[in-house]
Amino acid sequence: MEREISFSAVLHEEELDGKTVFVAYCVELGVSDFGDSIDESLSNLKKGISLLLEETPGKETLLRKKEPVLVTRVVL
């Protein structure tokens, strides 16, 4: 049976070489990736995290936390 792993992802838009891209950031691992769409950025992030966990399986424990992640915008 394959294990199910979940992670929190924060998404935002960014300009890259004059083009809008979507950046997906994994809060628990501090890993990010991007794509031309939200789906592509999440797919790329999943692939990156899978590769990271293959190389450093101990980091999987960081994804076992089930507490909700709260995200907010703070104005200075």
N, C-alpha and C positions, 0 to 999 in steps of 0.2 A: 504494500500500500504506500502510495506517495504521500509525503507530508504536505500539509497546507501551511503556508507562511503568509502572513499579512504584514503590511507596513503602512505608515501614514505618509501621504504625499501632499505637498503644498505646490500649487501651480501658479505661475504668473507669466505674463507676456513680457518679452524683451526685444529690443532691436539688435539685430546681428547683421552687419554688412548691409544696412539699409532695408532689411527685411524683418518682419515680425515673426518671431518664433515663440513657442511655448516651452517654458522650463519647468520640469518636474523635479522636486527635491524630496528625498527621503529623510524625514526628520530623525529617525532613530540611528541611521548610519552616517548621516552627513554626506550623502551621495546625491549627485544630480545629473540629469541629462536633458536633452532638448529635442524638439521635432517641429515640423511645420504645422502640426495639429495637436490637440490635446491627446488624442488617442496615440499618435506616433510618439509623443514625448513620454507617455506612460509605458508604452511598449519598450522604448529604448531604456527607460529606467529599470524595468523588470529584467531585461537582458543584462544590464550592468550589474544589478544586485545579484542575479544568479551567478554571474562570473565571479563576483567578489566572494560569495559564499562557497563556491567551489574551491577557491584559493585559500580562504581563511574561514573554515567552517565554524570556528569559535565565535564569530560575530553573529551567528544565528541566535544566540541567547539574547542579543539586544532586541530581536524581533518578537520575543515571547511575551513582552509586556503588553497588557491589554488596556492600559489606562487611555482615556481619550486625550487627544492632542487639541489644545485650544490655540487658535491663531487669531491675531487681531492686528490692526494697523494702528500705529502710534504716531501722533503728530508732535514734532518738536517745535 
